[in-house]
């Protein structure tokens, strides 16, 4: 009775109201979830005002929840619609590397960030789109995966920034040590390489299991993405304008009309 007005409806849903027990999809490409992870690895950055050290990159991950396989990712300074689109583009491209052609997911889950702008992209990549409920951390199954990345990979780097403000103090790295050794922090390019290597390691680790689960995916659940849909959703502009003349449409491709 008092929990919701005292601590908020979000906290009420997370701790008191009925929780839903879930199990993993039985095969690959049935359920993707996408979210941004603030990579907990500091890097130093030189600016006109001097060098800063408490810098972190964001990595948007597209996760197939059948075995927590990172099917797509993109790395940038902050989460935005362009970075999410690039991660989804990487995911669809990676399906071609795995299965020989581009495929869509049967269902995709996202948060509500830039939802109106991102919905056409989500609908192109997933047959069904289910945005997570706002202020409900348990709605996104990708959150435990980010904790796993911290424990399995990130915490072993010297510039590891910690597990987040809500973690126990005993689990956090020494702020005094980080400050004393900040001059040895990697630069942005090195951290981008570290994050990319983490995803590469995850893919190698789970590749065989993921291919087994793909073999278990029914044929009617395998949804190819056409080249037309791919170009319409993820095609990049050449910077040249097409010309409509009396003879018809004359495009510029590779600098030639």
Beta strands, then each sheet from edge to edge (+ up, - down):
strand 1: 32-38
strand 2: 43-47
strand 3: 50-55
strand 4: 58-64
strand 5: 69-76
strand 6: 103-110
strand 7: 126-131
strand 8: 223-224
strand 9: 243-245
strand 10: 248-250
sheet 1: 5+ 4- 1+ 6+ 7+
sheet 2: 5+ 4- 1+ 6+ 8-
sheet 3: 2+ 3-
sheet 4: 9+ 10-
end
